[in-house]
Amino acid sequence: MKLGRRTLIYSGGHTHEKGVGTGILFDVTTAKSLGSWCPISDRIVVAKLVAKPLNLGIIQVYAPTSDSEDVEVEKFYEEIEIAKVHLKSQDIIMVMEDFNAKLEVKE
């Protein structure tokens, strides 16, 4: 979707809920290089930028928190493997993440 002069690719449904959805915002110049993109899940989106000498694959992730169930964490890592299938081995692959952290303050 276009947001002013920027382009947003988003994965995560139509309504924004806490912990649901991730995206990448591109400026005008970079958006012109966007070759393809694929929403993988509410937590992962893949973009491929056409570049020289090699294309750039971006995997944007929104990781589950440390107090998430093991099943959810395992599913997340499986989805990263699925995301990698959308890119070629000769692509430069960059994983950008929002790895959540929880802090516990003890007095």
ABEGO torsion letter per residue (X at the ends): XBBEABBBBBBGEABBBBGBEBBBBBBAAAAAABABBBBABAABBBBBBBBOABBBBBBBBBBBBAABBAAAAAAAAAAAAAAAAABBAABBBBBBBBBBBBBBBBX
